[in-house]
Amino acid sequence: MSRIPVAVLGATGTIGQRFVSLLQDHPSFDLAVVCTSERKVGGRLGDHWRLEDVPLNPDLEAMELEAIDPKVLARRGTAAAFSALPAEVAKDLEVDAARAGVAVFSNASAHRMDADVPLLVPEVNPDHLALVERQTSFSEGGFLVTNPNCSIAGLVLTLKPLADAFDFEAVHVSTYQALSGAGYPGVPSLDIVSNVVPFIEDEEEKMHQEAKKLLGTRSDRIVPSSLDVWANCVRVPVRDGHLEAVSIPLREDVTVDEVAKTLASFRGEPQRENLPTAPKQPVLVRTERNRPQPLLDGMAGEPARARGMAATVGRIRVSDRVLRFFVLSHNTLRGGAGGSVLNAELAHRRGYLD
Ligand SMILES: NC(=O)c1ccc[n+]([C@@H]2O[C@H](COP(=O)([O-])OP(=O)(O)OC[C@H]3O[C@@H](n4cnc5c(N)ncnc54)[C@H](OP(=O)(O)O)[C@@H]3O)[C@@H](O)[C@H]2O)c1
């Protein structure tokens, strides 16, 4: 079967390069166009490669960086575009691309909370994907799908099975967020070396708001979940991987063993449908007393294509009806490009890219 031509918008950035790494040998998608800002247009993709853990395929090194023109994307038969653009740039460009007939899978926050735009984590709310049919561009073949903020993407993989199994109404979380979450070049080195910064603009609000949409139920619109996620967000001098300390007051007696079994046995549509970038087990549970750690667990997930797509949970404790644990997930893979690619794989499997 021929592969679907796709573009990466913002291909020189932190998320954009992850997109390229995931798409460069993808079974269903063919990386045909790489776009960037005017500053780098005309340059070669290989000259801007900064991913230290994945080499760029030699045959992609000379790919020319192009300006973003939605009409040109459509004319060249680009069926889907993966957006790694800053939110203020994404706002109009992504809508223009959808109107031109391109399916846009976005990492940007600009349209996450729009009523007709799915905010999707395929293990958690695959039924929300059908919202694309309500978008005005859908009849032309174009639509917009978003994935959530990197700090809620891993956490929600644990909240979904826990909320299905146990009774609770609030989640308290403190984050230890990696530098790559701020893009490139990101946080100035003098602000973060030997330091932690207890403020990330809009992050706590996004976690609260996006969790409600992700865990909401779909009828003719998304009815937000009543669950409240209260976050304290902190930037730490770690390269990749967001670690989060979670506390959940429970309304019933639950054992550590029940929690561990609920998390480890969780499977969603991507696992049942064997999507290429789906981890076999979306939530891994570790029993060592000092895990998870960004260096050791950031790339969790099997098979090889799903590395960085599993969340790792550790230090599960329950006392006085309060459940506590740590969860770690890779912010630019599960919380970024990998999440969007998984969304596109689900859309492809559902026939939305035909
Ligand atoms: N980093 C994460 O962990 C993460 C996780 C989830 C979501 N996100 C979201 O994903 C998006 C990308 O984040 P990032 O961390 O990859 O940022 P980044 O490293 O700053 O990359 C931004 C990309 O957008 C391009 N760009 C900037 N202005 C442009 C313009 N006016 N026209 C066209 N292209 C333009 C840049 O091109 P140049 O190289 O030419 O400047 C670069 O390729 C953001 O919306 C962010 O909030 C990030």
Ligand as a Chemical Component Dictionary entry (heavy atoms), coordinates in Angstrom:
data_LIG
# 
_chem_comp.id                   LIG 
_chem_comp.type                 NON-POLYMER 
_chem_comp.pdbx_formal_charge   0 
_chem_comp.three_letter_code    LIG 
# 
loop_
_chem_comp_atom.comp_id 
_chem_comp_atom.atom_id 
_chem_comp_atom.alt_atom_id 
_chem_comp_atom.type_symbol 
_chem_comp_atom.charge 
_chem_comp_atom.model_Cartn_x 
_chem_comp_atom.model_Cartn_y 
_chem_comp_atom.model_Cartn_z 
_chem_comp_atom.pdbx_ordinal 
LIG N1  N1  N 0  8.820  21.022 23.725 1  
LIG C1  C1  C 0  7.847  20.267 24.239 2  
LIG O1  O1  O 0  8.090  19.373 25.080 3  
LIG C2  C2  C 0  6.418  20.468 23.779 4  
LIG C3  C3  C 0  5.471  19.515 24.176 5  
LIG C4  C4  C 0  4.141  19.662 23.767 6  
LIG C5  C5  C 0  3.799  20.739 22.990 7  
LIG N2  N2  N 1  4.725  21.650 22.604 8  
LIG C6  C6  C 0  4.289  22.732 21.717 9  
LIG O2  O2  O 0  4.783  22.410 20.404 10 
LIG C7  C7  C 0  5.091  23.608 19.684 11 
LIG C8  C8  C 0  6.559  23.570 19.273 12 
LIG O3  O3  O 0  7.361  23.554 20.440 13 
LIG P1  P1  P 0  8.953  23.389 20.385 14 
LIG O4  O4  O 0  9.327  23.119 21.784 15 
LIG O5  O5  O -1 9.335  22.433 19.329 16 
LIG O6  O6  O 0  9.406  24.892 19.945 17 
LIG P2  P2  P 0  10.731 25.344 19.192 18 
LIG O7  O7  O 0  11.865 24.440 19.520 19 
LIG O8  O8  O 0  10.872 26.797 19.499 20 
LIG O9  O9  O 0  10.390 25.180 17.622 21 
LIG C9  C9  C 0  9.498  26.032 16.933 22 
LIG C10 C10 C 0  9.505  25.720 15.446 23 
LIG O10 O10 O 0  8.573  26.595 14.788 24 
LIG C11 C11 C 0  9.249  27.338 13.759 25 
LIG N3  N3  N 0  8.712  28.706 13.671 26 
LIG C12 C12 C 0  8.834  29.701 14.589 27 
LIG N4  N4  N 0  8.212  30.818 14.156 28 
LIG C13 C13 C 0  7.714  30.533 12.926 29 
LIG C14 C14 C 0  6.992  31.276 11.955 30 
LIG N5  N5  N 0  6.635  32.552 12.155 31 
LIG N6  N6  N 0  6.636  30.661 10.790 32 
LIG C15 C15 C 0  6.967  29.373 10.563 33 
LIG N7  N7  N 0  7.668  28.612 11.448 34 
LIG C16 C16 C 0  8.031  29.178 12.620 35 
LIG C17 C17 C 0  10.701 27.359 14.176 36 
LIG O11 O11 O 0  11.507 27.576 13.036 37 
LIG P3  P3  P 0  12.995 28.207 13.143 38 
LIG O12 O12 O 0  13.896 27.103 13.575 39 
LIG O13 O13 O 0  13.262 28.662 11.762 40 
LIG O14 O14 O 0  12.913 29.318 14.140 41 
LIG C18 C18 C 0  10.855 25.927 14.752 42 
LIG O15 O15 O 0  11.001 25.014 13.691 43 
LIG C19 C19 C 0  4.752  24.774 20.631 44 
LIG O16 O16 O 0  3.454  25.236 20.346 45 
LIG C20 C20 C 0  4.818  24.120 22.013 46 
LIG O17 O17 O 0  4.033  24.786 22.965 47 
LIG C21 C21 C 0  6.029  21.530 22.969 48 
# 
loop_
_chem_comp_bond.comp_id 
_chem_comp_bond.atom_id_1 
_chem_comp_bond.atom_id_2 
_chem_comp_bond.value_order 
_chem_comp_bond.pdbx_ordinal 
LIG N1  C1  SING 1  
LIG C1  O1  DOUB 2  
LIG C1  C2  SING 3  
LIG C2  C3  SING 4  
LIG C2  C21 DOUB 5  
LIG C3  C4  DOUB 6  
LIG C4  C5  SING 7  
LIG C5  N2  DOUB 8  
LIG N2  C6  SING 9  
LIG N2  C21 SING 10 
LIG C6  O2  SING 11 
LIG C6  C20 SING 12 
LIG O2  C7  SING 13 
LIG C7  C8  SING 14 
LIG C7  C19 SING 15 
LIG C8  O3  SING 16 
LIG O3  P1  SING 17 
LIG P1  O4  DOUB 18 
LIG P1  O5  SING 19 
LIG P1  O6  SING 20 
LIG O6  P2  SING 21 
LIG P2  O7  DOUB 22 
LIG P2  O8  SING 23 
LIG P2  O9  SING 24 
LIG O9  C9  SING 25 
LIG C9  C10 SING 26 
LIG C10 O10 SING 27 
LIG C10 C18 SING 28 
LIG O10 C11 SING 29 
LIG C11 N3  SING 30 
LIG C11 C17 SING 31 
LIG N3  C12 SING 32 
LIG N3  C16 SING 33 
LIG C12 N4  DOUB 34 
LIG N4  C13 SING 35 
LIG C13 C14 SING 36 
LIG C13 C16 DOUB 37 
LIG C14 N5  SING 38 
LIG C14 N6  DOUB 39 
LIG N6  C15 SING 40 
LIG C15 N7  DOUB 41 
LIG N7  C16 SING 42 
LIG C17 O11 SING 43 
LIG C17 C18 SING 44 
LIG O11 P3  SING 45 
LIG P3  O12 DOUB 46 
LIG P3  O13 SING 47 
LIG P3  O14 SING 48 
LIG C18 O15 SING 49 
LIG C19 O16 SING 50 
LIG C19 C20 SING 51 
LIG C20 O17 SING 52 
# 
